[in-house]
Amino acid sequence: MTAKERRPAGRGIHPFHALLLSGTFPLFLGAALSDYAYLTSYQIEWSIFSSWLIIGGSLFTGLAAICALLGIFVSDRKGVYAIYLLLLLIVTATGVLNALIHARDAWAMMPGGFILSIVAAVLGCIVTLLGFSRIGVGARS
């Protein structure tokens, strides 16, 4: 038998980081959908549910940003990780601002809360795709 030379696979993100990152988009998307449900039905439960989803998405994104900050120190591609960290911080700030808007009275949060929920969902999708494509699974170093 001859030994075959194997190229090492690119280091991906840590599984805990991937778990946090994969929870970001569904939570922000769920918040946008529950804001839409509140906008069409005026049932206060939808706005409360949206507030909890936004808090969860902001928490997941903030913890993923901490993981990305730690990833800067161990990665060879510091520039890519820095851009990724900046986007995670922007999504976290958008989520926190959205949570503050959702803390208002039920109808006072509309339409600003709904618009910020859509923005957070889109940014969450972008940062998740960036995390898994450029930095994460299957990325070459």
Secondary structure, 3 states (H helix, E strand, C coil): CCCCCCCCCCCCCCHHHHHHHHHHHHHHHHHHHHHHHHHHHCCHHHHHHHHHHHHHHHHHHHHHHHHHHHHHHHCCCHHHHHHHHHHHHHHHHHHHHHHHHHCCCCHHHCCHHHHHHHHHHHHHHHHHHHHHHHHCCCCCC
